[in-house]
Amino acid sequence: MNKYVKYGIISAVIILIIVVLVILNINKNNNDQKDDGVTKIVTSFYPMYIIAENITDGAQNIELVNMADVNVGCLHDYTITTEDMKKIENADIFIANGLGMENFLEKAIESNMDMKVIDSSANITDVIQDEAETNAHIWTSIDNYILQVKNISNELINLDPQNSDIYQNNTDTYVNKLEELKTRYLEELKELNGIKAISLNEAFEYMGKELGIEMTTIETDHEESTMSAEMLKNIIDKVKQENIEMIIIDKDDNESNARAIADETGAKIYKLNSGLRGNLDTNAYIEQIEENMQILTQ
Ligand SMILES: [Zn+2]
């Protein structure tokens, strides 16, 4: 056999072997999603991430990813991006707030049929609803938040039993801290029971309910939608007529409407934290409630 032909055959065989190995590897990666031993947990947005972080602290073989950037804030007006969709495509578990907050969920499930979805709002009974909308901002009530923590934890224990002890211990520790916080919160803010307030941000409706505040909530999509002059006038009239003393907004909200109402009526503006943005520390939620407590005791 000619020397060159021999080298040609050897080269062809080597190339063939490489091609076969590459194809095998691609297939392996495709099938690896569930078999790599790592459970990929994706949370929809910031409040869910803080809960998951607390429950999964120290867990083995998991990867925890937050889908929406923290700066997105609420998922209400959010449209899912290609980049965020990618984070869901190979997830094993997706943690959603529920109550319609994740309007992209159907699309996400279609893109990853094997993914298990945890709905944190299951078992929450005091959902606030009007004809038009369900208020999904349940976490601003500590009681609801504790239920969300427990719901997520129970599901994680079912879906990832190898970490069940860690999940259970972390949940017990976190819930104890939250219960202690709630006791302090209700005690320190008990004078707010029966007080009239107006909130220009619907996220605080559950907070108001928990504290017994007689709250009128104006739905403004977190102060992003514009308020007509007529609506503003109606609110000012209401605040005057009912002697409402508190105007509640989020610290990140545009203050102009609240300022206009305050100037006309003498009511005071309270800029609170609705827990939609913040640092990624496990204690972030607790600190945000403490921050609100301080502002509200003034
Ligand atoms: Zn919202």
py3Dmol code that shows the C-alpha trace and the ligand (Angstrom):
import py3Dmol

protein = """\
ATOM      1  CA  MET A   1       0.000   0.000   0.000  1.00  0.00           C
ATOM      2  CA  ASN A   2       1.233   3.427  -0.892  1.00  0.00           C
ATOM      3  CA  LYS A   3       2.555   5.293   2.141  1.00  0.00           C
ATOM      4  CA  TYR A   4       0.280   8.284   1.445  1.00  0.00           C
ATOM      5  CA  VAL A   5      -2.825   6.131   1.044  1.00  0.00           C
ATOM      6  CA  LYS A   6      -2.006   4.456   4.382  1.00  0.00           C
ATOM      7  CA  TYR A   7      -1.682   7.833   6.143  1.00  0.00           C
ATOM      8  CA  GLY A   8      -4.893   8.941   4.439  1.00  0.00           C
ATOM      9  CA  ILE A   9      -6.812   5.951   5.819  1.00  0.00           C
ATOM     10  CA  ILE A  10      -5.372   6.437   9.318  1.00  0.00           C
ATOM     11  CA  SER A  11      -6.311  10.147   9.242  1.00  0.00           C
ATOM     12  CA  ALA A  12      -9.826   9.332   8.054  1.00  0.00           C
ATOM     13  CA  VAL A  13     -10.282   6.794  10.873  1.00  0.00           C
ATOM     14  CA  ILE A  14      -9.025   9.303  13.465  1.00  0.00           C
ATOM     15  CA  ILE A  15     -11.411  11.973  12.152  1.00  0.00           C
ATOM     16  CA  LEU A  16     -14.271   9.477  12.216  1.00  0.00           C
ATOM     17  CA  ILE A  17     -13.494   8.547  15.834  1.00  0.00           C
ATOM     18  CA  ILE A  18     -13.427  12.250  16.819  1.00  0.00           C
ATOM     19  CA  VAL A  19     -16.771  12.871  15.083  1.00  0.00           C
ATOM     20  CA  VAL A  20     -18.347   9.892  16.868  1.00  0.00           C
ATOM     21  CA  LEU A  21     -16.999  11.062  20.248  1.00  0.00           C
ATOM     22  CA  VAL A  22     -18.329  14.589  19.667  1.00  0.00           C
ATOM     23  CA  ILE A  23     -21.799  13.249  18.760  1.00  0.00           C
ATOM     24  CA  LEU A  24     -21.829  10.974  21.810  1.00  0.00           C
ATOM     25  CA  ASN A  25     -20.865  13.904  24.010  1.00  0.00           C
ATOM     26  CA  ILE A  26     -23.615  16.146  22.588  1.00  0.00           C
ATOM     27  CA  ASN A  27     -26.157  13.428  23.302  1.00  0.00           C
ATOM     28  CA  LYS A  28     -24.776  12.976  26.775  1.00  0.00           C
ATOM     29  CA  ASN A  29     -25.119  16.699  27.512  1.00  0.00           C
ATOM     30  CA  ASN A  30     -28.692  16.682  26.254  1.00  0.00           C
ATOM     31  CA  ASN A  31     -29.654  13.796  28.469  1.00  0.00           C
ATOM     32  CA  ASP A  32     -27.579  15.011  31.349  1.00  0.00           C
ATOM     33  CA  GLN A  33     -30.077  17.567  32.535  1.00  0.00           C
ATOM     34  CA  LYS A  34     -31.594  15.288  35.141  1.00  0.00           C
ATOM     35  CA  ASP A  35     -28.686  12.906  35.544  1.00  0.00           C
ATOM     36  CA  ASP A  36     -25.831  15.201  36.452  1.00  0.00           C
ATOM     37  CA  GLY A  37     -26.695  14.850  40.126  1.00  0.00           C
ATOM     38  CA  VAL A  38     -27.268  18.582  40.511  1.00  0.00           C
ATOM     39  CA  THR A  39     -30.772  19.837  41.196  1.00  0.00           C
ATOM     40  CA  LYS A  40     -31.194  23.202  39.534  1.00  0.00           C
ATOM     41  CA  ILE A  41     -33.690  25.342  41.400  1.00  0.00           C
ATOM     42  CA  VAL A  42     -34.851  28.559  39.739  1.00  0.00           C
ATOM     43  CA  THR A  43     -36.863  31.198  41.595  1.00  0.00           C
ATOM     44  CA  SER A  44     -39.022  33.638  39.657  1.00  0.00           C
ATOM     45  CA  PHE A  45     -38.065  36.869  41.436  1.00  0.00           C
ATOM     46  CA  TYR A  46     -36.468  38.456  44.468  1.00  0.00           C
ATOM     47  CA  PRO A  47     -38.861  37.542  47.338  1.00  0.00           C
ATOM     48  CA  MET A  48     -38.891  33.893  46.214  1.00  0.00           C
ATOM     49  CA  TYR A  49     -35.108  33.882  45.973  1.00  0.00           C
ATOM     50  CA  ILE A  50     -34.690  35.075  49.569  1.00  0.00           C
ATOM     51  CA  ILE A  51     -37.031  32.301  50.779  1.00  0.00           C
ATOM     52  CA  ALA A  52     -35.239  29.615  48.732  1.00  0.00           C
ATOM     53  CA  GLU A  53     -31.864  30.864  49.909  1.00  0.00           C
ATOM     54  CA  ASN A  54     -32.912  30.425  53.532  1.00  0.00           C
ATOM     55  CA  ILE A  55     -34.348  26.930  52.992  1.00  0.00           C
ATOM     56  CA  THR A  56     -31.480  25.574  50.876  1.00  0.00           C
ATOM     57  CA  ASP A  57     -28.560  27.024  52.843  1.00  0.00           C
ATOM     58  CA  GLY A  58     -25.897  24.292  53.042  1.00  0.00           C
ATOM     59  CA  ALA A  59     -27.786  21.817  50.809  1.00  0.00           C
ATOM     60  CA  GLN A  60     -25.721  19.419  48.698  1.00  0.00           C
ATOM     61  CA  ASN A  61     -25.746  19.149  44.906  1.00  0.00           C
ATOM     62  CA  ILE A  62     -28.084  21.996  44.210  1.00  0.00           C
ATOM     63  CA  GLU A  63     -27.768  25.093  42.112  1.00  0.00           C
ATOM     64  CA  LEU A  64     -29.963  28.046  43.073  1.00  0.00           C
ATOM     65  CA  VAL A  65     -30.626  30.676  40.424  1.00  0.00           C
ATOM     66  CA  ASN A  66     -32.867  33.746  40.489  1.00  0.00           C
ATOM     67  CA  MET A  67     -34.586  34.300  37.155  1.00  0.00           C
ATOM     68  CA  ALA A  68     -35.535  37.982  37.001  1.00  0.00           C
ATOM     69  CA  ASP A  69     -32.896  40.550  37.789  1.00  0.00           C
ATOM     70  CA  VAL A  70     -33.408  42.112  41.227  1.00  0.00           C
ATOM     71  CA  ASN A  71     -33.811  45.529  39.588  1.00  0.00           C
ATOM     72  CA  VAL A  72     -36.880  44.277  37.701  1.00  0.00           C
ATOM     73  CA  GLY A  73     -38.809  44.667  40.946  1.00  0.00           C
ATOM     74  CA  CYS A  74     -42.333  43.279  40.618  1.00  0.00           C
ATOM     75  CA  LEU A  75     -43.131  40.806  37.850  1.00  0.00           C
ATOM     76  CA  HIS A  76     -46.400  42.578  37.054  1.00  0.00           C
ATOM     77  CA  ASP A  77     -45.245  44.447  33.996  1.00  0.00           C
ATOM     78  CA  TYR A  78     -42.413  42.099  33.264  1.00  0.00           C
ATOM     79  CA  THR A  79     -42.127  40.349  29.902  1.00  0.00           C
ATOM     80  CA  ILE A  80     -39.863  37.342  29.930  1.00  0.00           C
ATOM     81  CA  THR A  81     -36.554  37.805  28.113  1.00  0.00           C
ATOM     82  CA  THR A  82     -34.726  35.168  26.056  1.00  0.00           C
ATOM     83  CA  GLU A  83     -31.942  35.272  28.608  1.00  0.00           C
ATOM     84  CA  ASP A  84     -34.304  34.607  31.530  1.00  0.00           C
ATOM     85  CA  MET A  85     -36.086  31.860  29.578  1.00  0.00           C
ATOM     86  CA  LYS A  86     -32.719  30.109  29.173  1.00  0.00           C
ATOM     87  CA  LYS A  87     -32.366  29.933  32.959  1.00  0.00           C
ATOM     88  CA  ILE A  88     -35.646  27.989  33.120  1.00  0.00           C
ATOM     89  CA  GLU A  89     -34.989  25.677  30.177  1.00  0.00           C
ATOM     90  CA  ASN A  90     -32.748  23.300  32.121  1.00  0.00           C
ATOM     91  CA  ALA A  91     -34.238  23.840  35.581  1.00  0.00           C
ATOM     92  CA  ASP A  92     -35.401  20.873  37.647  1.00  0.00           C
ATOM     93  CA  ILE A  93     -37.552  22.949  39.987  1.00  0.00           C
ATOM     94  CA  PHE A  94     -39.154  26.354  39.489  1.00  0.00           C
ATOM     95  CA  ILE A  95     -40.391  28.334  42.491  1.00  0.00           C
ATOM     96  CA  ALA A  96     -43.231  30.734  41.691  1.00  0.00           C
ATOM     97  CA  ASN A  97     -45.066  33.212  43.887  1.00  0.00           C
ATOM     98  CA  GLY A  98     -48.320  32.163  42.232  1.00  0.00           C
ATOM     99  CA  LEU A  99     -51.686  33.980  41.992  1.00  0.00           C
ATOM    100  CA  GLY A 100     -50.878  35.044  38.459  1.00  0.00           C
ATOM    101  CA  MET A 101     -47.664  36.867  39.290  1.00  0.00           C
ATOM    102  CA  GLU A 102     -45.742  34.706  36.795  1.00  0.00           C
ATOM    103  CA  ASN A 103     -47.756  35.284  33.628  1.00  0.00           C
ATOM    104  CA  PHE A 104     -45.044  33.576  31.543  1.00  0.00           C
ATOM    105  CA  LEU A 105     -45.354  30.298  33.440  1.00  0.00           C
ATOM    106  CA  GLU A 106     -47.275  28.386  30.774  1.00  0.00           C
ATOM    107  CA  LYS A 107     -44.684  29.239  28.178  1.00  0.00           C
ATOM    108  CA  ALA A 108     -41.926  28.216  30.573  1.00  0.00           C
ATOM    109  CA  ILE A 109     -43.555  24.860  31.300  1.00  0.00           C
ATOM    110  CA  GLU A 110     -43.912  24.217  27.565  1.00  0.00           C
ATOM    111  CA  SER A 111     -40.202  24.798  27.123  1.00  0.00           C
ATOM    112  CA  ASN A 112     -39.328  22.380  29.934  1.00  0.00           C
ATOM    113  CA  MET A 113     -41.984  19.725  30.485  1.00  0.00           C
ATOM    114  CA  ASP A 114     -39.914  17.883  33.114  1.00  0.00           C
ATOM    115  CA  MET A 115     -39.637  20.887  35.383  1.00  0.00           C
ATOM    116  CA  LYS A 116     -41.532  20.727  38.671  1.00  0.00           C
ATOM    117  CA  VAL A 117     -43.295  23.950  39.634  1.00  0.00           C
ATOM    118  CA  ILE A 118     -43.743  24.996  43.259  1.00  0.00           C
ATOM    119  CA  ASP A 119     -46.572  27.471  43.879  1.00  0.00           C
ATOM    120  CA  SER A 120     -45.794  29.376  47.085  1.00  0.00           C
ATOM    121  CA  SER A 121     -49.359  30.663  47.355  1.00  0.00           C
ATOM    122  CA  ALA A 122     -50.964  27.234  47.831  1.00  0.00           C
ATOM    123  CA  ASN A 123     -52.975  27.133  51.110  1.00  0.00           C
ATOM    124  CA  ILE A 124     -53.077  30.905  51.458  1.00  0.00           C
ATOM    125  CA  THR A 125     -56.630  31.708  52.331  1.00  0.00           C
ATOM    126  CA  ASP A 126     -56.797  35.469  52.837  1.00  0.00           C
ATOM    127  CA  VAL A 127     -56.211  36.349  49.178  1.00  0.00           C
ATOM    128  CA  ILE A 128     -57.480  39.845  48.400  1.00  0.00           C
ATOM    129  CA  GLN A 129     -59.504  39.975  45.236  1.00  0.00           C
ATOM    130  CA  ASP A 130     -61.679  42.475  43.444  1.00  0.00           C
ATOM    131  CA  GLU A 131     -63.609  42.073  40.192  1.00  0.00           C
ATOM    132  CA  ALA A 132     -60.636  43.062  38.099  1.00  0.00           C
ATOM    133  CA  GLU A 133     -57.663  41.538  39.814  1.00  0.00           C
ATOM    134  CA  THR A 134     -56.192  39.212  42.393  1.00  0.00           C
ATOM    135  CA  ASN A 135     -53.669  40.937  44.596  1.00  0.00           C
ATOM    136  CA  ALA A 136     -50.627  38.658  44.413  1.00  0.00           C
ATOM    137  CA  HIS A 137     -48.353  40.631  46.779  1.00  0.00           C
ATOM    138  CA  ILE A 138     -49.051  38.239  49.630  1.00  0.00           C
ATOM    139  CA  TRP A 139     -45.560  38.363  51.176  1.00  0.00           C
ATOM    140  CA  THR A 140     -46.080  41.814  52.732  1.00  0.00           C
ATOM    141  CA  SER A 141     -48.032  40.018  55.476  1.00  0.00           C
ATOM    142  CA  ILE A 142     -45.603  38.105  57.715  1.00  0.00           C
ATOM    143  CA  ASP A 143     -48.218  35.412  58.297  1.00  0.00           C
ATOM    144  CA  ASN A 144     -48.579  34.791  54.584  1.00  0.00           C
ATOM    145  CA  TYR A 145     -44.841  34.910  54.123  1.00  0.00           C
ATOM    146  CA  ILE A 146     -44.427  32.152  56.729  1.00  0.00           C
ATOM    147  CA  LEU A 147     -46.988  30.054  54.815  1.00  0.00           C
ATOM    148  CA  GLN A 148     -45.045  30.641  51.613  1.00  0.00           C
ATOM    149  CA  VAL A 149     -41.841  29.493  53.317  1.00  0.00           C
ATOM    150  CA  LYS A 150     -43.571  26.337  54.575  1.00  0.00           C
ATOM    151  CA  ASN A 151     -45.182  25.578  51.205  1.00  0.00           C
ATOM    152  CA  ILE A 152     -41.905  25.898  49.359  1.00  0.00           C
ATOM    153  CA  SER A 153     -40.051  23.880  51.981  1.00  0.00           C
ATOM    154  CA  ASN A 154     -42.551  21.003  51.956  1.00  0.00           C
ATOM    155  CA  GLU A 155     -42.352  20.755  48.184  1.00  0.00           C
ATOM    156  CA  LEU A 156     -38.554  20.899  48.149  1.00  0.00           C
ATOM    157  CA  ILE A 157     -38.417  18.102  50.715  1.00  0.00           C
ATOM    158  CA  ASN A 158     -40.623  15.982  48.425  1.00  0.00           C
ATOM    159  CA  LEU A 159     -38.743  16.777  45.251  1.00  0.00           C
ATOM    160  CA  ASP A 160     -35.199  16.610  46.605  1.00  0.00           C
ATOM    161  CA  PRO A 161     -35.290  14.119  49.497  1.00  0.00           C
ATOM    162  CA  GLN A 162     -31.491  13.799  49.748  1.00  0.00           C
ATOM    163  CA  ASN A 163     -31.472  17.262  51.358  1.00  0.00           C
ATOM    164  CA  SER A 164     -34.664  16.851  53.379  1.00  0.00           C
ATOM    165  CA  ASP A 165     -32.978  17.168  56.802  1.00  0.00           C
ATOM    166  CA  ILE A 166     -31.169  20.334  55.799  1.00  0.00           C
ATOM    167  CA  TYR A 167     -34.347  21.838  54.326  1.00  0.00           C
ATOM    168  CA  GLN A 168     -36.362  20.975  57.424  1.00  0.00           C
ATOM    169  CA  ASN A 169     -33.778  22.351  59.872  1.00  0.00           C
ATOM    170  CA  ASN A 170     -33.305  25.554  57.896  1.00  0.00           C
ATOM    171  CA  THR A 171     -37.058  26.027  57.635  1.00  0.00           C
ATOM    172  CA  ASP A 172     -37.555  25.542  61.376  1.00  0.00           C
ATOM    173  CA  THR A 173     -34.836  28.101  62.132  1.00  0.00           C
ATOM    174  CA  TYR A 174     -36.202  30.615  59.643  1.00  0.00           C
ATOM    175  CA  VAL A 175     -39.832  30.214  60.692  1.00  0.00           C
ATOM    176  CA  ASN A 176     -38.827  30.675  64.346  1.00  0.00           C
ATOM    177  CA  LYS A 177     -37.117  33.938  63.460  1.00  0.00           C
ATOM    178  CA  LEU A 178     -40.166  35.051  61.483  1.00  0.00           C
ATOM    179  CA  GLU A 179     -42.581  34.150  64.279  1.00  0.00           C
ATOM    180  CA  GLU A 180     -40.459  36.132  66.720  1.00  0.00           C
ATOM    181  CA  LEU A 181     -40.414  39.049  64.272  1.00  0.00           C
ATOM    182  CA  LYS A 182     -44.187  38.902  63.869  1.00  0.00           C
ATOM    183  CA  THR A 183     -44.764  38.997  67.623  1.00  0.00           C
ATOM    184  CA  ARG A 184     -42.528  42.055  67.975  1.00  0.00           C
ATOM    185  CA  TYR A 185     -44.083  43.677  64.918  1.00  0.00           C
ATOM    186  CA  LEU A 186     -47.681  43.292  66.049  1.00  0.00           C
ATOM    187  CA  GLU A 187     -46.792  44.457  69.544  1.00  0.00           C
ATOM    188  CA  GLU A 188     -44.829  47.537  68.485  1.00  0.00           C
ATOM    189  CA  LEU A 189     -47.356  48.542  65.855  1.00  0.00           C
ATOM    190  CA  LYS A 190     -50.543  47.730  67.746  1.00  0.00           C
ATOM    191  CA  GLU A 191     -51.535  51.393  67.776  1.00  0.00           C
ATOM    192  CA  LEU A 192     -52.013  51.218  64.021  1.00  0.00           C
ATOM    193  CA  ASN A 193     -54.976  48.898  64.535  1.00  0.00           C
ATOM    194  CA  GLY A 194     -58.040  50.758  63.272  1.00  0.00           C
ATOM    195  CA  ILE A 195     -56.065  53.704  61.894  1.00  0.00           C
ATOM    196  CA  LYS A 196     -57.042  54.983  58.468  1.00  0.00           C
ATOM    197  CA  ALA A 197     -54.483  55.070  55.696  1.00  0.00           C
ATOM    198  CA  ILE A 198     -54.274  55.348  51.968  1.00  0.00           C
ATOM    199  CA  SER A 199     -51.761  53.319  49.984  1.00  0.00           C
ATOM    200  CA  LEU A 200     -50.701  54.309  46.498  1.00  0.00           C
ATOM    201  CA  ASN A 201     -49.014  50.959  46.046  1.00  0.00           C
ATOM    202  CA  GLU A 202     -51.068  47.764  46.049  1.00  0.00           C
ATOM    203  CA  ALA A 203     -48.221  45.684  47.488  1.00  0.00           C
ATOM    204  CA  PHE A 204     -48.997  47.060  50.967  1.00  0.00           C
ATOM    205  CA  GLU A 205     -52.598  45.854  51.027  1.00  0.00           C
ATOM    206  CA  TYR A 206     -51.630  42.627  52.850  1.00  0.00           C
ATOM    207  CA  MET A 207     -49.395  44.502  55.280  1.00  0.00           C
ATOM    208  CA  GLY A 208     -52.293  46.830  56.094  1.00  0.00           C
ATOM    209  CA  LYS A 209     -54.644  43.906  56.634  1.00  0.00           C
ATOM    210  CA  GLU A 210     -52.224  42.178  59.012  1.00  0.00           C
ATOM    211  CA  LEU A 211     -51.760  45.339  61.068  1.00  0.00           C
ATOM    212  CA  GLY A 212     -55.493  46.075  61.186  1.00  0.00           C
ATOM    213  CA  ILE A 213     -55.027  49.332  59.293  1.00  0.00           C
ATOM    214  CA  GLU A 214     -58.204  50.557  57.603  1.00  0.00           C
ATOM    215  CA  MET A 215     -56.479  50.944  54.308  1.00  0.00           C
ATOM    216  CA  THR A 216     -57.742  52.300  51.032  1.00  0.00           C
ATOM    217  CA  THR A 217     -55.537  50.986  48.264  1.00  0.00           C
ATOM    218  CA  ILE A 218     -55.208  52.786  44.967  1.00  0.00           C
ATOM    219  CA  GLU A 219     -53.966  50.421  42.286  1.00  0.00           C
ATOM    220  CA  THR A 220     -51.200  52.199  40.473  1.00  0.00           C
ATOM    221  CA  ASP A 221     -48.983  49.297  39.373  1.00  0.00           C
ATOM    222  CA  HIS A 222     -46.404  50.348  41.934  1.00  0.00           C
ATOM    223  CA  GLU A 223     -46.852  54.024  41.109  1.00  0.00           C
ATOM    224  CA  GLU A 224     -45.890  53.424  37.518  1.00  0.00           C
ATOM    225  CA  SER A 225     -49.224  54.151  35.908  1.00  0.00           C
ATOM    226  CA  THR A 226     -50.190  57.781  35.732  1.00  0.00           C
ATOM    227  CA  MET A 227     -52.981  59.164  37.860  1.00  0.00           C
ATOM    228  CA  SER A 228     -55.471  61.511  36.257  1.00  0.00           C
ATOM    229  CA  ALA A 229     -56.060  64.932  37.792  1.00  0.00           C
ATOM    230  CA  GLU A 230     -59.627  63.843  38.506  1.00  0.00           C
ATOM    231  CA  MET A 231     -58.540  60.709  40.339  1.00  0.00           C
ATOM    232  CA  LEU A 232     -56.046  62.697  42.365  1.00  0.00           C
ATOM    233  CA  LYS A 233     -58.769  65.176  43.304  1.00  0.00           C
ATOM    234  CA  ASN A 234     -61.086  62.339  44.375  1.00  0.00           C
ATOM    235  CA  ILE A 235     -58.371  60.896  46.574  1.00  0.00           C
ATOM    236  CA  ILE A 236     -57.664  64.285  48.133  1.00  0.00           C
ATOM    237  CA  ASP A 237     -61.386  64.720  48.876  1.00  0.00           C
ATOM    238  CA  LYS A 238     -61.537  61.273  50.456  1.00  0.00           C
ATOM    239  CA  VAL A 239     -58.469  61.897  52.602  1.00  0.00           C
ATOM    240  CA  LYS A 240     -59.990  65.181  53.823  1.00  0.00           C
ATOM    241  CA  GLN A 241     -63.462  63.759  54.452  1.00  0.00           C
ATOM    242  CA  GLU A 242     -62.241  60.701  56.330  1.00  0.00           C
ATOM    243  CA  ASN A 243     -59.392  62.430  58.165  1.00  0.00           C
ATOM    244  CA  ILE A 244     -56.871  59.973  56.779  1.00  0.00           C
ATOM    245  CA  GLU A 245     -53.487  60.695  58.298  1.00  0.00           C
ATOM    246  CA  MET A 246     -51.197  58.255  56.560  1.00  0.00           C
ATOM    247  CA  ILE A 247     -50.158  57.981  52.923  1.00  0.00           C
ATOM    248  CA  ILE A 248     -48.167  54.828  52.208  1.00  0.00           C
ATOM    249  CA  ILE A 249     -45.875  54.381  49.216  1.00  0.00           C
ATOM    250  CA  ASP A 250     -42.799  52.292  48.483  1.00  0.00           C
ATOM    251  CA  LYS A 251     -39.423  53.904  49.048  1.00  0.00           C
ATOM    252  CA  ASP A 252     -38.638  53.394  45.346  1.00  0.00           C
ATOM    253  CA  ASP A 253     -41.939  54.867  44.134  1.00  0.00           C
ATOM    254  CA  ASN A 254     -42.311  58.197  42.453  1.00  0.00           C
ATOM    255  CA  GLU A 255     -43.385  60.542  45.226  1.00  0.00           C
ATOM    256  CA  SER A 256     -45.208  63.208  43.231  1.00  0.00           C
ATOM    257  CA  ASN A 257     -48.808  61.977  43.727  1.00  0.00           C
ATOM    258  CA  ALA A 258     -48.249  61.307  47.415  1.00  0.00           C
ATOM    259  CA  ARG A 259     -46.666  64.741  47.763  1.00  0.00           C
ATOM    260  CA  ALA A 260     -49.653  66.412  46.058  1.00  0.00           C
ATOM    261  CA  ILE A 261     -52.078  64.646  48.435  1.00  0.00           C
ATOM    262  CA  ALA A 262     -49.948  65.461  51.471  1.00  0.00           C
ATOM    263  CA  ASP A 263     -49.680  69.134  50.522  1.00  0.00           C
ATOM    264  CA  GLU A 264     -53.447  69.441  50.166  1.00  0.00           C
ATOM    265  CA  THR A 265     -54.449  67.480  53.248  1.00  0.00           C
ATOM    266  CA  GLY A 266     -51.633  67.542  55.785  1.00  0.00           C
ATOM    267  CA  ALA A 267     -51.475  63.725  55.819  1.00  0.00           C
ATOM    268  CA  LYS A 268     -48.018  62.290  56.322  1.00  0.00           C
ATOM    269  CA  ILE A 269     -46.120  60.192  53.755  1.00  0.00           C
ATOM    270  CA  TYR A 270     -44.614  56.890  54.932  1.00  0.00           C
ATOM    271  CA  LYS A 271     -42.091  55.432  52.499  1.00  0.00           C
ATOM    272  CA  LEU A 272     -41.954  51.721  53.215  1.00  0.00           C
ATOM    273  CA  ASN A 273     -40.201  48.727  51.786  1.00  0.00           C
ATOM    274  CA  SER A 274     -42.438  46.314  49.870  1.00  0.00           C
ATOM    275  CA  GLY A 275     -39.674  43.701  49.705  1.00  0.00           C
ATOM    276  CA  LEU A 276     -39.344  43.711  45.934  1.00  0.00           C
ATOM    277  CA  ARG A 277     -35.730  44.791  45.733  1.00  0.00           C
ATOM    278  CA  GLY A 278     -32.756  44.612  48.024  1.00  0.00           C
ATOM    279  CA  ASN A 279     -29.598  42.781  48.935  1.00  0.00           C
ATOM    280  CA  LEU A 280     -29.305  39.016  48.636  1.00  0.00           C
ATOM    281  CA  ASP A 281     -28.584  38.308  52.312  1.00  0.00           C
ATOM    282  CA  THR A 282     -30.648  35.565  53.891  1.00  0.00           C
ATOM    283  CA  ASN A 283     -31.901  38.088  56.456  1.00  0.00           C
ATOM    284  CA  ALA A 284     -33.054  40.591  53.828  1.00  0.00           C
ATOM    285  CA  TYR A 285     -36.806  40.083  54.396  1.00  0.00           C
ATOM    286  CA  ILE A 286     -36.464  40.363  58.167  1.00  0.00           C
ATOM    287  CA  GLU A 287     -34.429  43.547  57.798  1.00  0.00           C
ATOM    288  CA  GLN A 288     -36.997  45.027  55.435  1.00  0.00           C
ATOM    289  CA  ILE A 289     -39.800  44.407  57.929  1.00  0.00           C
ATOM    290  CA  GLU A 290     -37.671  45.922  60.702  1.00  0.00           C
ATOM    291  CA  GLU A 291     -37.056  48.940  58.487  1.00  0.00           C
ATOM    292  CA  ASN A 292     -40.823  49.365  58.041  1.00  0.00           C
ATOM    293  CA  MET A 293     -41.361  48.914  61.758  1.00  0.00           C
ATOM    294  CA  GLN A 294     -39.004  51.758  62.520  1.00  0.00           C
ATOM    295  CA  ILE A 295     -40.700  54.095  60.057  1.00  0.00           C
ATOM    296  CA  LEU A 296     -44.195  53.167  61.233  1.00  0.00           C
ATOM    297  CA  THR A 297     -43.455  53.635  64.946  1.00  0.00           C
ATOM    298  CA  GLN A 298     -42.609  57.287  64.336  1.00  0.00           C
TER     299      GLN A 298
END
"""
ligand_1 = """\
1
ZN
Zn -46.724 43.980 41.649
"""
view = py3Dmol.view(width=600, height=400)
view.addModel(protein, "pdb")
view.setStyle({"model": 0}, {"cartoon": {"style": "trace"}})
view.addModel(ligand_1, "xyz")
view.setStyle({"model": 1}, {"stick": {}})
view.zoomTo()
view.show()
